[in-house]
């Protein structure tokens, strides 16, 4: 059903538009004055200056992989993040941890862990779904590259960005 | 399956509804037929019930009896039931006249919750690592009937992990819930009693006999029936999570049994093959040798482009040159080797090609005979010999004419040879013999000694890359389905054959595999009134089973 938008009935003053233009100019002049006197700072000299310190706690930047304080991989290649990822940016190839390894008990780790940052939409589903708390969205937002291949973060790069994360993780839980 | 004596029907009340079941039906089966959900681990319909997992507890009752052993009739005219105060396991009990069953009473639900808690006491929380995750009964029932949290605070019992039970099966004893399905399978079905339970109490663990590893050709079935991730396939271990697998219902082509299978693939790569239930063919089992024989499909060396004398050409050119060569040779100097591994549709088109070329009696298939194992591996290792016989691609003795063809090639009377999915060197010809031919037209999937000498090479599809039908040794018509795509420019075999027939004779207007079947059904009386869709997932009995078995002997 068609719906007719009612038009406002303007007074003769409003119809002239001049008062509104003047009011608008006043706002502009106020800002100009503040800027000239150094009261407000409008420009930030990016990338020398950055806004990073003001980023909120919940900011969702690039997804990364983290290690624990003992330099152990947290990811067990369960591929849940690959499954949940809406743009299918994650590709994991799992592998068995060789029996002679110190961490052979964990059995499984990612051989390859690629996140295609061209595809990634920074939704944070991977972080939410991870049962081992191995993937976190950190605050890196300036993910750039010259080629498509460069934009695919491999396992090494992901650990580089992720760093260390402390806290109890199920698979290291002695009570398990 | 008709028995002379009539089976006695018993009245059973399930969740307040009176139903009838034949005598001898297990309570759990009766509940299943009544569409009632009963979680269970140790019970398997093809095995005996030891009743050890305690998961299938239900409330049971028998009719109340008057002192003179007459059932008390209630107000509704039905016998009144005296409920047993304790829960009973439904898997080890047959139905009885007037029996009452409650599958979802508060007591039953409490029992299930309790049993789940006990089962999970020592079960590790390694679902993210475990291969069974996604198809694990413990996971499913834990969500459905279990409770969210564990009250168990002590250390879990440590048991051996990553134990090689046999060459193809890996055991993780920590995950095992001791349902003994694998033990019973090896004892009762595979007839190779080699697994058992060792240690005591909490340390109970599955183990293999020290001198008798799990080497049976049916060992991977234990992995299928394992309700948890204790037994895993060494081949599939950590390769892919099951929820990614796209499943295609098809049949096995490694022998004449035609076992029903499901192919699990992801992004055009096959990861595993599992048996599919069909009581008329393979029950729910599959031999290891058959289930692991799929790696060649994804081989790097697969033929990807049509070639003429070793040079890649376009399909159109390859077909035209092949037709030209066939037309240039007289009927007497042309022979054809077909394959009993091809589908009926392909064999039908091959038959038509033979008719067009008028080379009747100068064609045959290559037989493959192995040792039968008395269970699911048939002596005939070709999946469709019956179809080849029915469509007159070979005599009642497959391979009978091969010697004549080989002699003809050797003495130069045969100048053109067509090999459809078979290696001519397996038909008694040597590579030197093949060099003598003017025209060698080969359709295959992988390079072999024949493809090396092919004048025209036509890359075809593997069995899991095409649709079609096959007839097993018992005369059952079953359907192949497509699981993955053929690599490169390789095409469906039937399309290649259609184009070849078209180039040799003229238009024939077949555009769908269904049309090929329709055409075949119109001409071959055994296929009358059938279509690919009518075959269904479980197949139809096409020929007399006994007659086929005798013919095979």
Interface residues (C-beta under 8 A of the other chain):
Chain A: X76 X77 X78 X79 X80 X82 X83 X94 X95 X96 X99 X104 X105 X106 X107 X108 X131 X132 X170 X171 X173 X174 X175 X176
Chain B: X124 X125 X126 X127 X128 X129 X133 X153 X154 X155 X156 X161 X162 X237 X238 X239 X240 X241 X243 X244
